[in-house]
């Protein structure tokens, strides 16, 4: 994935923060690891078409199976290249 880069700031929406507190410890750990990777590789996820802002790219990414539950968590986020930041909009847990 290239040379190591300086991590970008990652911001969470109110909805994403609310979802984090509902996760079990293994799920929370899986999300934290994914978010750390997104800070370095913001285009890691699958592009979501249909965005309205040409300067912002929307993505969805899934965690590795969480320890304990085996569930994978979906993280929906936006990468704003001009602002050099990642904004997590949704976090959804499920099988």
N, C-alpha and C positions, 0 to 999 in steps of 0.2 A: 503494500500500500504506500510505498514511497518513504521518504525520509521523515523522521519525527518532526512534528510541528508544535508550535506553541498552542496550547488548548484555547479554544474560543470560549467566551462567556456563554453559559446556558441559562436561560430564564424559563420559569414554569408559569403557566397560566394558573388562575385560581382553581379552575377545574382539575388541572393536573396535580396541583398540590393537595386538593381534597382527595383525589384518587390514591395518592401515595400513602396517606394515613390509613387507608382501608386494606392495604396489602399485607400479606403475611411476611415474616422475616425473610424467607427464601426468595419470595417474589420481589421484595424491596431490594435485596442484594442484586438480583438479576437486572432490575431497572437501573440501579446505580451504575453497574458495570457498563450497560449499554450507553447510558448518557455520557459516561467518561469517554467512550469510543467516539460518540457523535461530536464531542467537543474537539476532537482531533481530526476526525474524518466525517465532516458534516453531510457529505453526499453518500453515506453508507446505505441509507434506506432505499426503498422503492419509490420512484417519483409518483406523485399523485397529480394527474392532469386536472386542468380546469381552474387554476389559480387566477385571480383577478389582478394581481400586482406583478408586473413583469420583472421587478427587481427581487422578488421573493420566490423561492422554490419550496414546494410542499412535498413532504416525504412521509412514509410510514416504515417503521422498522419493528422487528420482533426480537424479543430476548431469547436467550437459550432457555431450555426448560428449567423452571425454578426448582431449587432443591426443596424437598418436602412434598410439594404438590405436583410437580412435573408440568404445571401450567406454563404457557408462554404468554408474555405480556406484549401487547401492541402499544407502540409509542408513536403518536402522530406529531410531527414537528415541522417547523418552517426554518429554512436557512436563508438568512438575509446577508448576501455576500458583501454588499456595500457597507453594511454596519458590522460585518465580521462577528455575527452572533447567531445562536440557535435558540429558537423559542418553542418549547414543548407545549402543545395545545391540549392534547388528550392522552390519557393513559388508560388502557382497557385491559382487564384481566379476563382470562377464559381458557377453556381447553384448546 
